Amino acid sequence: MSFKNRGEYNFTPRNVVSRNSVFFMCLASFCLGMFFTNRMWNVVPEARGISRLSKLSLSSSDCHKKNVLEFGNNTIGILDKSISSLEIKLVAARAERESLAGKFNISKEAKKRKYFMVIGINTAFSSRKRRDSVRSTWMPQGEKLEKLEEEKGIIVRFVIGHRYNGEVIVLSRGILDKAIEAEEKTHGDFLKLEHTEGYMELSAKTKTFFATAVSLWDAEFYIKVDDDVHVNLATLKKTLSVHRNKPRVYVGCMKSGPVLARKSVKYHEPEYWKFGEVGNKYFRHATGQFYAISKDLATYILINQDLLHKYANEDVSLGSWFIGLNVEHVDDKRLCCSTSQGKELNNPDCELKAVMGHNCAASFDWKCSGICRSAERMADVHERCGEPQNALWTSNS
């Protein structure tokens, strides 16, 4: 059926269906739009959270990098200061070496040369007879002393300081000083230190000797020995040759004696309280009659001599200077053989070892801290315990 009027639209069921479809399509579109909008709002905060985490992570990383850089810069600064300090000390040491070389008339050739060992024989102004007993036995004299330096690279000197007179250090006045000068002109075998002599000054003398010796001569080993000790030079060189490739080595007869707190006893230690309870023992150190150190350790003493503490006993002082350092301690009993014909059980008799063909490098009597009455007995000890006469000159070491 059709309804048709002029000026009016023609309404049919088809047109009505079409409008309903449009309405439902609009409604569906609206619902879909609301659905996707809610989804987006849920996703965006998560993304924002990720962004915040990323920023926090980057910020933390930046702080870590900044701290690492600051630590690195501080470390570099400390190292720079340490290196600068060492450079200054080395320059001062070189300057001191040049000054000492000029003072002791050390030639340029001698300064450039590499020696095997420098032996400093500790002596006193009143020990002329002891020095003569050494000169007549194990220490070469005259041309042989020069030959010892040139061919074997061994320097041997009596080490002595200056006399003290009131408030003035006397260099060339007084009977003893003049006697030393005359002795030096005759033998030419002294190393005179800028040091004031005295029994309680042995630690200072030891330190000054090593600092002076390493400044004057470039050697592999520096040795301190007392003037009442017998030494076999060829055996000593052979003994030390085993350690020549070790940069920091401390060789001697190691001991650990008691720390003596009582003032009335010999070898009293005024600073006994530093070693713990009364009755404690010292740390291991080489006995004072003889010890040897490598060049690096002698150089260490030279550079740090103003900082190194001195105890009452010089062998304790030397041992204390190496505590805390990476130093190899070598305990060698061939450096402390007994001269008492086997009466001391802890030390093999030097004569017995010589007969067996195993000479000792250094010998003395423990009960006397040296050879008892050495001025009278040194020749006898040399005859019984000395190495073959030409051992030094025929050895290849």
C-alpha positions in Angstrom: 0.0 0.0 0.0 1.3 3.4 -0.9 0.7 6.8 0.7 1.7 9.6 -1.6 1.1 13.3 -1.1 2.5 16.4 -2.8 5.4 18.0 -1.1 5.9 15.1 1.2 8.6 12.4 1.3 7.7 8.9 0.3 7.9 6.8 3.5 8.4 3.1 2.9 9.3 0.2 5.2 12.8 0.1 3.6 13.5 3.7 4.6 12.4 2.9 8.2 14.8 -0.1 8.4 17.7 2.0 7.1 17.3 4.5 9.9 17.2 1.9 12.6 20.4 0.4 11.2 22.1 3.8 11.4 21.0 4.2 15.0 22.4 0.8 16.1 25.7 1.5 14.2 26.2 4.7 16.0 25.5 3.1 19.4 28.0 0.3 18.6 30.6 2.8 17.6 30.2 4.7 20.8 30.6 1.6 22.9 33.7 0.5 21.0 35.1 4.0 21.5 34.5 3.9 25.2 36.2 0.4 25.3 39.4 1.5 23.6 39.6 4.7 25.6 39.6 2.8 28.9 42.3 0.4 27.5 44.5 3.4 26.6 44.2 4.9 30.1 45.3 1.7 31.6 48.4 1.3 29.3 49.6 4.9 29.6 50.4 4.8 33.4 52.4 1.6 32.9 54.4 3.3 30.2 54.8 6.4 32.4 56.0 4.1 35.2 58.5 2.5 32.8 59.7 5.9 31.9 60.1 6.9 35.5 62.0 3.7 36.3 64.3 4.3 33.3 65.0 7.8 34.5 65.7 6.6 38.0 68.0 3.8 36.7 69.8 6.3 34.5 70.1 8.7 37.4 71.5 6.0 39.7 74.0 4.9 37.0 75.1 8.5 36.5 75.7 8.9 40.3 77.8 5.7 40.3 79.9 6.8 37.4 80.4 10.2 39.1 81.5 8.5 42.3 83.9 6.2 40.4 85.4 9.2 38.6 85.8 11.2 41.9 87.4 8.1 43.5 89.7 7.7 40.6 90.7 11.4 40.5 91.4 11.3 44.3 93.5 8.1 43.9 95.5 9.6 41.0 96.0 12.7 43.1 97.4 10.7 46.0 99.7 8.7 43.7 100.9 11.9 42.1 101.9 13.3 45.5 103.6 10.0 46.5 105.5 9.9 43.2 106.5 13.6 43.5 107.7 12.9 47.1 109.8 9.9 46.0 111.2 11.9 43.1 112.3 14.7 45.4 113.9 12.1 47.7 115.7 10.4 44.9 117.0 13.8 43.6 118.2 14.6 47.1 119.8 11.1 47.3 121.6 11.6 44.0 122.8 15.0 45.1 124.1 13.6 48.3 125.8 10.8 46.4 127.6 13.3 44.2 128.6 15.4 47.2 130.0 12.4 49.0 131.8 11.1 46.0 133.6 14.4 45.7 134.4 14.5 49.4 135.8 11.0 49.4 137.7 11.4 46.1 135.7 8.7 44.4 136.6 8.7 40.7 134.0 8.8 37.9 135.0 5.3 36.8 134.4 4.0 40.4 131.0 5.7 40.5 130.0 4.2 37.2 131.3 0.7 38.0 129.1 -2.1 39.4 130.7 -3.8 42.5 129.7 -7.1 44.1 129.8 -6.1 47.8 130.9 -3.3 50.1 132.2 -4.4 53.5 132.2 -1.9 56.3 134.3 -3.0 59.3 132.9 -1.3 62.4 135.7 0.0 64.5 136.5 2.5 67.2 139.3 5.0 67.9 140.9 2.8 70.5 140.9 -0.3 68.4 144.1 0.1 66.5 145.4 -3.4 67.6 142.2 -5.0 66.4 142.5 -3.3 63.0 146.1 -4.4 62.6 145.1 -8.0 63.4 142.5 -7.8 60.6 145.0 -6.3 58.2 147.5 -9.0 58.9 145.0 -11.8 58.3 141.9 -11.7 56.1 141.9 -8.1 54.8 144.2 -7.6 51.8 146.6 -4.6 51.9 148.2 -2.1 49.5 148.1 -3.2 45.8 146.1 -6.3 46.7 143.3 -4.1 48.2 143.1 -2.2 44.9 143.2 -5.5 43.0 140.4 -6.8 45.2 138.3 -3.8 44.1 139.2 -4.0 40.4 139.2 -7.7 39.8 136.7 -9.0 42.3 134.4 -6.0 42.8 134.9 -6.1 46.6 135.3 -2.9 48.7 136.6 -3.2 52.2 136.8 -0.3 54.6 137.2 0.4 58.3 134.2 2.5 59.3 134.6 5.3 61.9 133.0 8.6 62.8 134.3 11.6 64.7 135.3 12.2 68.2 133.1 14.4 70.5 134.8 17.0 72.7 132.4 19.0 74.8 130.0 20.8 72.5 132.2 20.6 69.4 132.8 17.8 66.9 136.5 17.7 66.5 137.7 16.6 63.0 141.4 16.8 63.2 142.5 17.7 66.7 143.4 15.4 69.6 145.7 12.5 69.9 143.2 9.8 68.7 142.1 11.9 65.7 145.6 12.5 64.6 146.4 8.8 65.1 143.5 7.9 62.7 144.7 10.4 60.1 148.2 8.9 60.2 146.8 5.4 60.0 144.7 6.5 57.0 147.7 7.9 55.2 149.6 4.6 55.7 146.8 2.2 54.8 144.1 4.1 52.9 141.4 1.8 54.2 139.1 4.1 56.2 135.6 5.3 55.5 135.0 8.3 57.8 131.4 9.1 58.4 129.6 12.2 59.4 128.8 10.6 62.7 129.6 11.1 66.4 131.2 8.0 67.9 129.8 6.4 71.1 128.5 3.0 72.2 124.9 4.3 72.5 125.2 5.7 68.9 125.8 2.4 67.1 122.3 2.4 65.6 122.9 5.8 64.1 126.3 4.7 62.9 124.9 1.7 61.2 122.2 3.8 59.4 124.8 6.4 58.4 127.2 3.7 57.1 124.6 2.1 54.8 123.4 5.5 53.5 126.9 6.6 52.8 128.1 3.4 51.2 125.2 3.1 48.8 125.8 6.7 47.9 129.4 6.1 47.1 129.4 2.7 45.5 126.9 0.9 43.3 127.1 -2.7 44.7 124.8 -5.7 44.9 125.4 -6.2 48.7 126.3 -4.0 51.6 127.8 -5.6 54.7 128.5 -4.6 58.2 131.0 -6.6 60.3 132.7 -6.0 63.6 136.5 -5.6 63.8 136.7 -8.7 66.1 135.2 -11.1 63.6 137.1 -13.3 61.2 135.9 -13.3 57.5 136.7 -15.6 54.6 136.1 -13.3 51.6 136.0 -16.0 48.9 133.5 -18.0 50.9 131.5 -14.9 51.7 131.2 -14.0 48.0 130.1 -17.5 47.1 127.6 -17.5 49.9 126.0 -14.2 48.8 126.1 -15.0 45.1 123.2 -17.4 45.6 121.0 -14.4 46.6 122.2 -11.9 44.0 119.0 -12.0 41.9 116.8 -11.2 44.9 115.9 -7.5 45.1 115.3 -7.3 48.9 117.3 -9.7 50.9 118.5 -9.5 54.5 121.2 -12.1 55.3 122.7 -13.1 58.6 122.3 -15.4 61.6 118.8 -14.7 62.7 117.9 -14.7 66.4 115.2 -13.6 68.7 116.6 -12.7 72.1 114.7 -11.5 75.2 113.8 -7.8 75.6 115.7 -6.7 78.7 113.8 -4.3 80.8 116.1 -3.9 83.8 118.4 -0.9 83.6 121.3 -2.6 85.4 121.9 -5.3 82.7 123.9 -5.2 79.5 121.8 -4.6 76.3 119.1 -3.0 78.4 116.2 -1.8 76.1 114.8 1.5 77.3 111.8 1.1 75.1 111.0 -2.4 76.3 107.3 -1.5 76.7 106.9 -1.3 72.9 107.5 -5.1 72.7 104.5 -6.1 74.9 104.6 -7.8 78.2 107.8 -8.0 80.3 109.7 -11.2 79.3 108.8 -11.0 75.6 111.3 -11.6 72.9 112.4 -9.4 70.0 111.2 -10.1 66.5 113.7 -12.1 64.3 116.7 -10.1 63.3 120.3 -10.8 62.3 122.9 -10.8 65.1 125.0 -7.7 65.2 128.4 -9.2 64.5 127.7 -9.6 60.8 124.8 -9.0 58.4 124.4 -8.2 54.7 121.6 -6.4 52.9 120.9 -6.0 49.2 121.1 -2.7 47.3 117.4 -2.0 47.4 117.4 -2.1 51.2 120.4 0.1 51.5 118.8 2.6 49.2 115.6 2.4 51.3 117.7 3.3 54.4 119.3 6.2 52.5 116.0 7.7 51.4 114.2 7.2 54.7 117.1 7.7 57.2 115.4 10.7 58.9 112.3 8.6 59.6 113.9 5.3 60.8 113.6 4.8 64.5 116.8 3.8 66.5 116.5 1.3 69.4 119.3 0.9 71.9 120.7 -2.2 70.1 121.8 -1.6 66.5 120.9 -5.1 65.3 117.4 -4.7 66.6 117.2 -1.3 64.9 118.2 -2.7 61.6 115.7 -5.6 61.9 112.9 -3.1 62.8 113.5 -1.0 59.7 112.5 -4.0 57.5 109.4 -5.0 59.4 106.4 -4.4 57.1 108.5 -4.5 54.0 108.5 -7.4 51.5 112.0 -8.6 52.6 113.4 -12.1 52.5 115.2 -13.0 55.7 118.0 -15.5 55.2 119.3 -17.4 58.2 122.7 -18.7 57.3 124.8 -20.3 60.1 127.9 -20.1 58.0 128.0 -16.4 59.0 128.3 -17.1 62.7 130.6 -20.1 63.2 132.2 -20.6 66.6 135.9 -20.3 67.1 135.8 -22.1 70.5 136.6 -25.6 69.2 133.1 -27.0 69.3 132.3 -26.0 72.9 129.3 -24.1 71.8 126.7 -26.7 70.6 124.6 -24.2 68.7 127.4 -23.2 66.3 129.6 -25.6 64.4 133.3 -25.2 65.0 135.0 -23.2 62.2 138.1 -25.4 62.3 136.2 -28.6 61.9 134.3 -27.2 58.9 137.6 -26.0 57.3 139.1 -29.4 57.7 136.0 -30.9 55.9 136.4 -28.4 53.1 133.3 -26.3 54.0 134.8 -23.1 55.2 132.7 -20.6 57.2 132.1 -17.2 55.9 132.4 -15.5 59.3 133.5 -16.7 62.7 133.5 -15.4 66.2 132.8 -16.4 69.9 129.2 -15.9 71.0 130.2 -15.5 74.7 132.3 -12.5 73.7 130.1 -11.2 70.9 133.2 -11.5 68.8 136.5 -13.3 68.9 137.6 -13.2 72.5 140.9 -11.2 72.8 140.7 -10.8 69.0 143.9 -8.7 68.8 145.9 -11.7 70.2 143.8 -14.5 68.7 142.9 -13.4 65.2 146.1 -14.8 63.6 145.4 -18.2 65.3 141.8 -18.2 64.2 142.9 -17.3 60.6 145.3 -20.2 60.6 142.8 -22.7 61.8 139.6 -21.5 60.1 140.9 -19.5 57.1 140.2 -20.6 53.5 143.2 -21.5 51.3 145.5 -18.6 50.6 144.7 -18.2 46.9 141.0 -19.1 47.2 139.9 -15.5 46.7 142.1 -14.9 43.6 141.4 -18.3 41.9 137.6 -18.3 42.4 135.4 -17.6 39.4 132.6 -16.1 41.3 
